């Protein structure tokens, strides 16, 4: 924990630092990328940087961690780091990179807050940073050890064996070893990182959930091509660099760089009921979880809820139905914004997910994945139905801007 002096300073200055952290993080990234352009080119998601999502996520993580660190009771601050550590491990982050972040983050704090950063304030927040960094390094070292690799050595070259069109904008890629050797074991709900070399030479990385790993030498992922769009404020959101590159350029026999599996949205060994809720491409970790449950002959009660734009846009639609039908105690409910001419029935409805129309099992563990507004709405509904927050697990595709409130 923090020293008594530093804890008092952090608690006193948290409102000021917390209010300014959203201004500090963009300055931090600007300074760090100016000094280390290779990090923006080859490690960080350029799309998230352009939209400000990564800055928001970092601000939320720092504020949440510092708040919990000085709280007199409540959650262990390390609890908020698991998802970040898994993401870092999937990128191959190593301990020697943390001093780089420290240098430019604290330069940004001084640039934004100026004379308000007294020696005592600087020392206290320095202690917060190294406490957080040390906790992350500890978790990441354990993840590397569990994966059986040296720190940061997570990458291997795989070959595309098959590609399958799952919907108009989603393709499944079946990846395997060139020699048929076994891949590392994955857990249901985990993801792998994919690294591609773009036309400008940048090595960009994205994470994709594993949907299947039935063969020891194969992993399957599904990638939705993200088109350019317009944000609520009228600005243009660029098309997904990596997703569109994969759609247009990855074909049978091609090689691709893939990380070991990571991710903390994993199924616990329990007999408690499961509720699996997804929207759109958020179905992918749910598909992976269902393959696992069906494969082990699970007798758990499983309630699956999915929302999508239309049946035609629903990737893995038939696979989802078949997996649920294969389990004796599983049921499926679907909602489509555009149901077309198909008749509605109890398990197939037009519109958006309405948890008031289904009965959430008592003592259920809930796994949630989809766009942030969808997850926020569903999470609120679950809590209103007396589902404990600790029993609601989620996966975010992209920076976890929800971290501070979830």
N, C-alpha and C positions, 0 to 999 in steps of 0.2 A: 504494500500500500504506500501511499504518499507519506512523506514526513509531515508531522503536525503543522509546521510552519507553512509548508507548501499547500497542504490541504486547505488551510485557512485563506491563503491568498487566492487559490483557485476558486473556492466557494464565493469569495467576495467579488472576484473579477469575472466570474462565469457569465453574468448577464451582459457585460460589455463585450467580452470575447465572443460569446455565443451570438450576439446580435451582429457582430462584424465578420463572423467566420465565412458568411456567404460572399463578402467582399474580399476576404483574404485568399480563399482558395483559387479564384481565377488568376490573381497575381502570382500565387505560388506556381501554378502550372505554366504561366507565361515565362517566369524566370527559369524554371527548371528546363523547359523545352529549349529556351535560348542557349542554355549551357550544355544541354544534352539532347540535341535534335534527334538522335537515334532512338530515344525513348518514345517520342511521339510517332516516329516512322515505323518502328518495329515492335513496340510493346503495347502502348495504349491504343484504345479504340478511337480513331480519328473522328468518326461520326458522333460519338458521345461527347468528345471534346468540343466539336463545333456547335452542338446543341446545348452545351452546358450541363448535361446530365451527370458527367463524372464529377464536376465541381460540386454539384448539389449533393451527390452521394458522399463525397469526402467530408463536406461540411457537416452533414448529418451524423456521420460516423464519429467524428472528433467530438462534436457537441454531446452526443449520446454517451460516449465513453467517459468523458470528463464529468458529466452529470452523475453517472452511476458511481464513479470513482470517489466522489466526495459525499455521496448520499449516506445518511446514517444507517439506513436499512434498505432492503430491496434486493434487486437482482445483482449477481456478481457481474462486474463490468466485462469480464472475460467472455461472458455469455454472448455478447453482441459481436464477437470477433470470429466465430466459427465460419460463417458464410464468407467473410472477407479472406480468411486464411485459406479456405478451399479454393477460392478464385485465384489467390496469389500462387498457390501450389500448381494450379493448372496452367499458369503462365511461366512457371519456373523461377519465381522470385527467390532471391537469396539474401542472406543476412547483410552482405556488403552493400546492398542497395539502399538500406535504411538511412545511412548517414547522408546520402544524396538528398533524400526527401527532407531530412532534418534541416540541412543547410538552407534550402530554398524556401521551406515552409516558414522558418523563423525570420528569414530576410523579408518575406512577404508580410508577416505580422508586424514587424518594425515599420515597413513601408506604409502600411495602412493605418496603424495606430500611433505611430510617431512617439512623442514624449510620454504617452500613457504606458509604454512598455518600460517600466523601471527595472533596475537589476533584480529586485525581488519578484516582480511579475514574470520576467524572462526566466528566472531560475525555476519558479514554480511550474510554469507551463512546459519548460524543458523536461522537468521530471514527469509530467503527464505524457509527453510524447514518448520518452524512452520506456515508460511503464507500458504503454500501449504497444510500442515496437517490440519490446522484449516478450510480451505475451504472444504477439503474432509469430515471432520467430520460433518460439517454443512449440506452438501448435503446428507450424509449417514443417519444422524438423520432424515432428512425429508423423505427419502425413507422408513425408518423403520416405521415412523409415518403413511405414506400413505398406507403401507402394513398392518397397524393395529397390529404391533408387538412391543415388547420391543426391544431396541437396541441389535442387534445380534441374537435375538431369531427367526430365520427364518426357522428352520427345523421342519418337520413333517414326520411321517412314513406312506407311502402309500403301496398299494398292487397292484401287476401286474395282470390286468384283462385279457389282451390279448397281444399276440405278433404276428406280421405280417411280413413276408419276403417281403421287398420292391424291392430288387435287390440281386444279389449274395453276396454282402458284406454289405448290409444295412437292419436293422430290425427296425420296429416300435414297440414301447412299449406303451401300453395304461395303464395308472396308475390311480388308484382311491382310494377313502377313503374306509376303511373296512366296515363302517356302512352306506355308501351311503350319508353322509353329504356333503354339498357343499364345494368346494375348493375356495380359494381366487380368485378374478376376475383378469384375465390377459388381457394385451393389445396385439394387433396383432404385431408380430415381437419380442416379448420378449422371454426370456429363463428361465429355472430353473437349479439349480445345483443338481447333483446327487452325493451322497456320498456312497462309497462302502468300505467294509473291505476286503483287499487283503490277500492272504495266509500268508504273513509275518507279518500281524497284522496292517499294515498301513491303515489309513482311508484317501483314496484319493478322490478328488472332481473334477468333470468336469461339464461344462455347456452345455446344449443341448436346441436348440430352440423348442418352442411349435409349433407343426404343427396343432393341433386341441384342442378345449376345448368346443365342442358343448354341452356336458352334464355337468351340474353343478358340478358333482362329479368326472369328468374324465379329465385328461390331456394326450395328446399324444406327444411323442418325437420320433425322428428317430436317430439311432446310426449307423454310419459306422465303421466297424471293421478296424482299422488301422494296416496294416502289417508292419513288419520290412522292412526297405529300405536302400538304400545307398545314402548318400548325394553327392553333387557335388565334395567335396574334398576327396571322397573315404571312409569316415568314415561311420559306420553303425548307422542308426537311429533306435532305438528300437521300437518294436511294441507298440501300444497304450495299456497301462496297463488297463485302465478303460473300454474302448470300447470293448476290447476282453473279459474282465471279464464279462461284461453284456451279450455279445453274448453267452458265454459258460455256464453262471450260473443263469441267471434271467429267470424264467419261471412262468406260471400262478399260482397265489396264493402266490408267494414269496413276502416278504416285502422289501421295499427299502426306504432309507432316501432321502427326496426331499425338496428343499428350496422353499420359496415363489417366484413368478415370478419377474424378474427384467430385465433391458435392455433398452437402449435408442433408439433403431431402431423401433420407433413406428409411426404409421400412423397419420398424422395431420388431423384434421377436416377441409377439404378444398374441393373446387370443381376443383382445378388445376389438369391437367393430371398427371398420375403416370407412371413412367418407372421403372420396376422391373427387375433387371439384376442379374443372378446367374450362378454359375458353380459348378458341382458336388454336394456334400452334402450341399453346400451353398444354395441349393433350399429350405431348411427346413424353414427358417424364411419367405421366399417368399410364401410358401404354407400356412403358418399361416396367412399371410396378405391377401391372396386371399380368404381363408375361411371366414375371417371377411368381406371382401368386398361383397362376394356373399351372405353372411348371412343377411347383412343389405340392400340388393338390391341396391348397389351403382350404380349410373349412370355415374360415372367418366370415362373418357377415360383412359384406362390402356393398356400399351404396355409391354409385358412380353418377355424377352430374356433369353434363357438358353443355356449353353454349357455343354457337357458331353463327356466321352470317347466313348460311344456307346449307342444305344437305350437299349441294354440289361443291361447296367450298370447304367442307369438313374433311380434312386429311385424316386418314386411318378410320373412316366412318364404319366400314364393314368389319374391319379388324377389331374395333372396339366392341361392336355388337357380339362378335363371335367369342371374344375373350370373356365377356360378362356371361354369355350363355353357357360357357364351359364350366363355370363355377356354381356349385349348388346353392350357395347362399348369397349370390350377388344379384343386384338389380341396377338397371340403367334408366336414367331420365335425361332427355335432350330438349334443348330450346334452340329455335332458329329465328333470327330476325326476319328472314324471308323464307317461310315454310313452303311457298308455292301453293300448288293445288292439293298437296297431301293433307288428309284429314287429321285434325288434332285428336289426341287421346291422352290418357293419363300420363303416359311415359314419353309423349312427343307433343311439344307445345310450340306455339308461335310466340315471339317476343323474347324477353330477357329472363335470365334465371330468377325464379321466385322461390325462395326457400320456405315460404309460408305454405307452399303446396306439397311439400314433402316432409316426412317425419325423420328428423335426425336421431339416430339411435342413441340411447343413453350410454354415457361413458365412451363415446366414439373418439378416435384419433382422426383428425382432419388433415388432408394434404391438399394444397391449393396452388394452382399455377395458371397464370394468364396475365392480361394487361393490368397495370396498376389500378386504374379506376374500377375495373371488375373485381379485383381482389379486395380493395378497400370496402366496396359495397357488400360483398359476400361476408367478409370478416365481421363487419358491423352486424349483419343479420345473424351470424352464428353466435356472437356474444349476446345479442338480444334473446337468443334461444337458450341462454345459460351454458353455452359451450365455453369452458375455461380457455383463456388466451394461451396458456401453456400447451394446450392440446391442438392448437392450430399451427401447422407447419406450412411453409410456403417456399416457392422458388421464384426468383425474379430473373427474367431474361434481360440482362444489361445491368447498369449500376443500381445498387439498392438504395434508391431515394426514400424508401419506406422505412429504413432501418430505425430512425429516431422515434418512430411512433408505433412500430409493430412489436 
